[in-house]
Amino acid sequence: MKIRNIAIIAHVDHGKTTLVNSLLTKSGTFRNNEEIQDRMMDSNPLEHERGITILAKTTAIHYKDYKINIVDTPGHADFGGEVERIMHMVDGCLLLVDAFEGTMPQTRFVLKNALENHIKPIVVINKVDRPNADPKKAVDEVLDLFIQLGAPDEFLDFPVVYTSALNGTSSTSPDPATQKDGMEAVYEAIIKNIPEPKADPTAPFQWQPALLDYNDFVGRIGVGTVKRGIVKVGDTLTDIRLNGTTRDFKVMKLYTFLGMTRSEVNQVEAGDICGIAGLTDLGVGETICAPGHLEALPPLRVDEPTLQMEFGTNSSPLRGQDGKFVTARVIEDRLYQEVQRDVSLRYVRKPNCETWIVSGRGELHLGVLIETMRREGYELEVSKPQVIIKEINGVRCEPYEDLQLDVPDEFVGDMMTILGDRGAVLGDMTSNNGVTRLNYVIPSRGLLGFVSNFLTMTKGYGIINHTFKEYRPMYNHVVGERNIGVLVSTDKGPATSYALEKVEEHGTMFIVPGDTCYEGMIVGEHRYPVDLAVNCTMTKPMTNVRSSTRELTIVLKAPRKMTLEACLDYINLDELVEITPGAIRMRKRILNTADRKKFDSHKKDEQESLEQQVGLK
């Protein structure tokens, strides 16, 4: 059977996973009576809820006498490292572009990776049925992007297919009226334009894992393309590690992919994508060869983490009342399991305490891990995310990102003021039909606490995109810290309407009557830039003249709902987020009110002394 290996790459939310769905369902891979769900490649519940692909996934279809291996890639910048590695597994790609939005920041990023690896792209203009879609303009923008990125001349005459992945239709014409049911236009473009793998089945075996999976029974499973030769279950192979050392191992399991199934097979030939199990600490980018024929492939680059935060065992007074897994041992086991499949994640335990420094590619990357652990029954507490500082040529450097905003004209002034305070530098701005596009370069610190509030600031009309650019010398100003105080509980117990009626006069509440509070827990936002200790559990004194209907007349304002991401953005360095399966709470690191006031007073004295020394006062 002839083989074609392709990746589907695009900006986030341009329809990659929906297109894979249509390619699978229209190919005849499934039985007529088989139940097919929407966006079936997003197998993780979080992927379905958020509408994004978090981890790359491999599938395959049969079309005529071809087997087409398809890798669905993430579109979000936090998971962009997987796109780079996947380019070494495939011989072509489908570059998906929204017919309405056109090219976006992540479109440039993924296309740049494809061109650097000499991967031939087929341009798929998706969502042609969308109101106000302009497929011809989208193609022109793609051509401009090819030219800007210095694409070779033979790539400039790229094939174009027009689709509505949601409806399962395609055509080779930009006119939506020509759309036909089925994905034949895409299948034919793949067969005609994507070269077959350059792999010799008679040569000694060679294979390189670009992705990792994990199974409790067989451990790590490497996924990659067989560069040459044939491999069978039980074969003894040699692993060339990234440091040049070698070790032999026996192949325990072989897997290939078709539709939604990962099937065990006894043999895989050159050119096919497969999973190999048998080496417990197999790493991405290592080379697996036949013994006696050691020839290492160029190592694959794994994106280094740019953001870190502390994970610790839950130390609040409510510890253990909600979750099943609360001890340091089970949390560390879970982190170990996660790094087996996520090569961009790192963790190290802090000495003499039950706390780990966990590093990842961004807020979304770490937030997804926290939410997954919460749903699995873990209790933990986490700190505010911090960028990872590197020393380059003796200079302290921090990560910077390209930031693109599309906002209504009325919000442009506010956005420029806010981003200027966060160290952002405006590159260019263009306005069209009442919407202004702003392009900035900004320290990653400047995005902490900004992204989650952006939609609120633009009343839901703004679009924000950002992607890692490079490390630059540090921006010597404090950015990303909250400059407003919080309301902190002084007592433990259920919150009462009687107490909250008085407390809410000082600011905005995060809790409702009946919520359990404890000393040091953040229950609201103060209206002034200082913290205020409040009692939320106070009840009305019992007297013989009390009105039986007094409690019923209390009307409280609706509290502010705080999601996990909002909490991580909101807290300052002296605060933590308590994570349990049933609740997400913010709290102070120092719970005792008296001790916290002493610490804050001492910290303020130190700050004033430092300012006097450097001449600020």
N, C-alpha and C positions, 0 to 999 in steps of 0.2 A: 504494500500500500504506500502511495506517495504521501509525503509529510510536508506541512507548512506550519511554521512557528511564528505567531504574531502576538504583539502586546497591544492593548487598548489604552491609549494615554489621552489625557485631557485636563482641563481646568475642573475644579470641583463643581459638581452639580450640572455638568454639561451632558450627562446621560450615559456614562460608560457602562455601568452595571445594567441599566435598562436595555442598552444595545446588546450586551451579552445575553440577556434574557431572550430577546427576540432572535438572536442568532441560534440559540439552543432550541427554542420552541419551533422555529420554522424549518429546522434542518431535518426533522424526523427522528431526532435522537431519542425522544420520549415516546412511550406507548400512548395510544389514543385515550386510554382510561387512567393514565397516570396524572395525579394531582400536581399542578405546577403553580407555585406561589410567585408573587411579584418580587422582582429583584432577588432571585433565588441565590445568587452568589454572595449576597450579604447574609451569611449564616449566623453572625453574632446578633443577639437582640439589640445591642447598642447601635449597630450599624443600621438596622431597620428604623429605630426610633429617631436617630439623628439624620438619616438619609445620606450617609457618607460611607465610603469604603475605608476601613481602617487598615486591613492587612491584604496584601496581594494574594490572589487565589488563582489556581490553575484549573482549566477544564479543557475539553476537546469535543469536536463534533465530527461526524462523518458526512461528507458531501461528495456524491458521485464516488470516484475511487480514491478520494483524498481523505486523510486524517488531518484536521486543522486544530493544532494546539493553540489555545487562547489563554493569555494571562491578563486578568482584570487587575488594574493597578489603582492605588489610592490617588485621589486628586488633591487632598489637603497638603499644605506645605510641610506640616509636621511629619508626614510619612513619605516625603519626597525621596529619601534615601533608597527606598525599595524600587522606585522607578529606575534609578541609575543602575542597580544591580540586574534588574530584569532585562535591560538592554543587551546583556551578555548571553541571554538565553534564547533570543529570538532573531529572526532574519528580516523582519518587517514589522510595521506597526500601523494601526489605525489611529490617526490624529483626529479626535472628535472636537468639533467646534459648534457652539450654539449659534443657530442662524440669526438670532436676535442680538445676543450679547457680543458676538464676534470673538476676537482673540483677547485673552485676559492674561494677568501676570503668570499664572501657572502654565498656561499654554506655551508661553515663551520658554519656561523652565524645562518642560518635558520635551518640547521639540529640540531645544539645545542639546539635551542628553542624547536624543535619537541621532541627531546629525553628527555629534562627536564620535558616536560609535558606528557611523556609516550604515545606520538602519534606514531602509527605504520606507518612507511614509506614504500611506494612502489617506487622503483628506476626506473625512466624512462630515458633511454639514448636517447636523441633527436639528430636530425640532422645526422643520420647515413649515409645519402646519401652525406654528405659534403666531398669534396676532402680531402684526407689525414686523414679522420676520423679514430679513433681507438677505437671502442666500448669496446673491451675487456680491454684495458688499463684504460679506464674511469671507468669501473666496479671495477678494482683493486684499483684505487685511492679512490673510494667511500668506499670500504671495509676498506682501511687504515684509512680513516677519521672516520668511525664508531668506529674503535678500539681506535684511538686517543682520541675520545670524551667519551670513556667509556660506549659504548652502551651495554645494557643487552644482554646476550647470545642469547635469543630468537629473537632479532632483527638482529643479524649478518647474519642469513640465510634469507636475504631479497629477495622478489620476484623482478625480473627485466623484464621490457618490453622495446623493442627497437622501436623507432618511427621516422618518418619524418613528423612532425606536419604540415609543410608547404605544403607537398604533400598529407596529410591526410591518411598516411599508417602506419601500425604497425605490429609487430610480436613478438614472444618470442625467436627469434634467433638473434645473433649478425650479421649474414650474411645479408648484404643489399639486396641480391637477394631474400630473403624469405619475404620481405615486401609485405603485401597485403593491398588492398584498404579498408579503414574503420578503426575504432578504437575498434574493438571487443576485441583485446588482452588487451587493457586498461580497458574496461568495465568489462570484466571477472575477471581481477586481482583485481579490486575494490570490486566486489561482493564476491569474494572468500576470500580476505585477510582483508578487513576493517570490523571491528565489527559494528553491529547495535548500535544505541544510547542506552545507559543505562538509560532509562527514563520510569517512571511509569505513565500512563495516568490516573490512578485512585487516585493518591495522590494529595494533595493540590498543587495549581499552584506555580511554581517557575521559574524565568527567569532572565537572566543577560545580559545587553547590552554590546557588545564588540566593536561595531562600531556605529558611528552616521551619520545620514543624516539630511537634512534640507529641509523644504518645506514652502513656504510663507503662505500657507493656514493653515497648521496644526502645524507648528513650528518644533521642533526637533523630529526626528524619530530614535528610538533605534533599532539596529539590533543585534539579538543574538539567541541562541538555547534555546528552551523550555526544561528545565531540568526535569520537571514533571508536570502532570496535564493538564488541558485544559483551554483555554482562549477564551472568546467571546467578540464581540463588545458590549460596554455598561457595562461590568463588572466593579465593583469597586475593585481596587487593592491597595496594600500598598507598598510604596517605602522605602526601608531601605537605608538611605544615608550613605556615607563613614564615616561621623562623628558619626554615631549611631542613629541619630534622624530619625523619620518616618513621612510620610505624605501620605494621601489617594488621589487617583485620579481616574477618570473614563476613560476607554479605548475608544478613539474617532475613531481610525482606526486600522485595522489589515492588514498587507501586507505579501504575500508570493511571491516567485520568480520562474519563469519558462522561460527559453530562455532569451530573451531580455526584458521581460515584468515584471513589478512589479504590481501584481494584488491585489485588495482589496478583502478580504474574511471576513466571519462572524465568523469563528472559526479556531483555530489552536491547534493541539494536541502535546503531548509530543514527543520530538525527532526531530521536524521540526525546520528549521530556519525561523524566521519571523521578521517583523518590527512592532513596536508598537508606536503609537502616542497618545498623551493625556497629557503629562507632559512637560511643556515648558522648564524647566531647568534640564531635565534628564541628568545624567552624566554616563560616561563609568565606569563600575565596580560596580555600585550600584546593589542591588538585589530587584527584584519586586516579591512580594509574595501575596498569598490569605490572606485577612484579618483574623486575629486570628491564623495564622500559620506562624509566622515570624521566618525565619531561614536564616541568611545572608550567602551568599557564600563568599569565600575568595576574597578580592578585586583584580582587575586586575591592573598590573603596567603600568603606562603611562610614556613613556620616557620624561624626562625633556629636555627643550631646551638647546642647547649648544652654540648658536650663536644669536646675536642680532644686530639690526640696527635701525636707526632713520627714521621714515616716517614723512614727513611734507607737508603742503600745498605748492604749487609751488609759490616761491617768486621771480622768474626771471622777467625781463622786458617783456617777451613774455607770461606771465600768462594769461590764459583764451582765447587765440587765437585759440586753437586747440581742447581742451577737453570739454565735457559736464558737468563733475562733478569736481569742483575745490575748493569747500568750505570745511572747517573743519568738518561741520556736516555730509555731505554725505560721507566723507572719513571714519569718525568714525563709521557710520552706516554700511559701507561695511566691516570694520574690525570686527565689532560685528557679522555680518552675517557669516564671515569666521570661527570664533572660535566656532560657533555653530556646525560645522561639522568636524573641524580639532582640535582634542584634544591635539595635540602637539604644537599648536600655542598659544602664549600669547601676549597681548598688554596692555600697560598702558600709559595714557596721561601725558606728562610732565606738571608741574604746570605753569600757566600763559603764555602759548604759544600754537601754533597750531602744535605741534609735539608729536609723539607717539614713545615709545620704543617698537618695535615689535620683539619678540623672537621666534626662530624656531630651527629645527634640523640640518640645514646646509645651505650652499649657494644655493643649488638647491631648497630646500624647500621654502626659502624666494624669490628666483628668479622666481619661478613658480607663486607665489602670485602676485608679482609686474607685471609680464607679463600679467596675467589674468586681473588685474585691468586696465592696459594700454589698452587692447583690448576692455574693457567694456566702455571706454571713460573717465577714470579718469586721472587727472593731479596731480602729486605729485613730491616731491624731496626726495631722500634717501641718507643715509650716507654710509661710508665704513662699511662692516660687522665686528663685533668685537666678540671675544669669551666671554662667560659668566664666570667670575671668581667666585669661591666659596671658602669660608673659612671652612676648615675641620680640626677640632682639633687645631684651632688657626693658621693654616698654609694656606696661599693663594694658591689655586690650580686651574689648568686650564685643559681643556679636551685634552686628547691624543688619537691618532688614529693609528690603524694598517694600514700600507701602503704597497701595493704590486705593483711593476713595472715590466713589461716585455719589455725590450728594446734591439735593436740590439747591439752587442758587442761594436761597435765603439762609442756608446754614453754613455757607462757605466762610464767612467772617469768624463765626464761633469755632469752626474746625481749625482754622489757621492759628487762632489765638491759643487754643488748647494744645495743639501739636507743637507750637513754638515753645511753650513752657516745658514740653517733654523732650526737647532736644532734637526735634525733627527738622530737616532741611528740605525745603521745597525744590523739586526738580523742574516741573512744568505743570501748567494747568490749562485745560481746554474746556470750553462751554458749548453745549449743543442742546437745543430744545428744553431749556430751563434746568438742565443737569450739568454740573461741573465735575470734571475728572481731575483730581489732584494726585500727583505722584511725588512721594517723599522718600528720603532715606532717613531712617530713625533708629536709635539704639533699641535693642530688644527690650530693655528695661522700660522704655517709654510706652510700650504696648501693654505692659502689665496694668490691669485695671481699666484699660481704655476700650478694649474690644467688646467686653460684655456690656458696657454702657453706650456703645456707639449707636445701636438701634434706638435706644431711648432718646439720645441727644438729637437724632434726625427724625424722630417720630415714626420710625419704621421704614422710612423711604431710602435710607442709605445702604450702599453696598461697600464692603470692605474686603480687601485681599492683601495678603502680605506673604513674603517668602524670604528665607535667609539669603543674605548677600555676601558678607565677609566679616572678618574681625578687624576692628579699627581701634586706635588709641581711645582710652576711656573718656567719656563725656563727663567732666568734673562738676556735676551738679546732681543733687538728689532728685530723682524722678521716680514715679510709680508709687510713692507713699501717699496714703490717705491723709488729707489735711483737716479732717473734721473729727470731733471726738465721738465716743460711744457711751451708751448707757450700760452700766455693768451691775449685775445683780449682787446683793449683799447677803441674801438668805437662800436656804434650800427649801423647796416645796412647790406645790402647784400655784401658778399665777392666778390672781383673782381679779375680777372686774373692778372691785373697789380700789385696789392698788393701781391697776393699769390706767384708771381714769385720771389719777393724779400724775402718774409717770409720763403719760403721753403728752402732757403739756410741755415737756422738755425736749421733745423731738419726735422721731418716727419709730414705731415699734416693729420688732421682728417676730413677736410671739403673740399668742391669743390666750384668753383665760382658759385655764386647765393645763396648759403646757408646763412641764416640770422644769424648774429653774434650780440653779445651785450657785453658791458664792463664786464670783469670778466669771460667770457666763455672760456673754454679750447679748443683751435683750433688745437693743434698739440703737438708733443713731442720735447723738446729741446735736442740738442746733448750733453749738459753739465748738471751737477747736480744742476743747479739753474734755477729758473723760469725766463722767459723773456716776457716782455710786448710788443705786436706787434699790428700794425694797418693792419687789413685785408680788410678794406673797402675803402682804398685810391684809387682815380681815377687819371689817367694821366691828367696833366694840359692841358687845351685847348689853343692851339696856332694856328696861321695861317700857320705854317709849318708842322703841324702834318700829318703823313702818314695815309691814310684811311685804310691801310692794316696792320698797326702795331699790333693791337690787335689779328689779326688772326694768327700771327706767334708765339704767346706764346704757348709753350708746357710745361705742368705741369706734375709732377710725379703723379702716381696713389695714392690716399690717403689710409691710413690704415682704413679698415672697423672695427668698434667697435660694437660688440653685447652688449646686456644688461649685460650678465655675464662678458664679457671682461671689460666693464666699471666699474662694481662693484669691480673686482679684481684690476683694474688699479689705482683708485683714492686713495689719502692719506686722513688722518684724517681732513685736512683743506679744503677738497673738497666735492662736492655733485654730484649726478647724477640727472638730471632733466628728468622726465618721462612724456611724453605726448602721445596721440594716434598716432601722426604722426612723432614723433622724440624722440631720446634719446641723450641728450647732457650732457657733463661734465662741471662743473663750479667750481669756487672758492666760499667758504662760504662768504667771504668778496668780494663783486663785485667791489667796488670803488678801482681803482689802487693805489691812494695815501694812502688811509686808510690801504690797504693791506700791502703796503711796510712798513708803520709805525709799524703795528702789527708784521710783520715778523722780523723787526729789534729788536723790544722789546723782542720777543720770543728768538732770537739768543743770546741777552745779558743775558737773564735768564739762558739759557742752559750753556753758558760759565761760569757764576757765579757758577752754580751748580757743573760743572766739577771741578772748582778750589777748591770748598769746600770739595769734596770727594777725591781730590788728583789726578785727572786724568790729570791735566795740571800743 
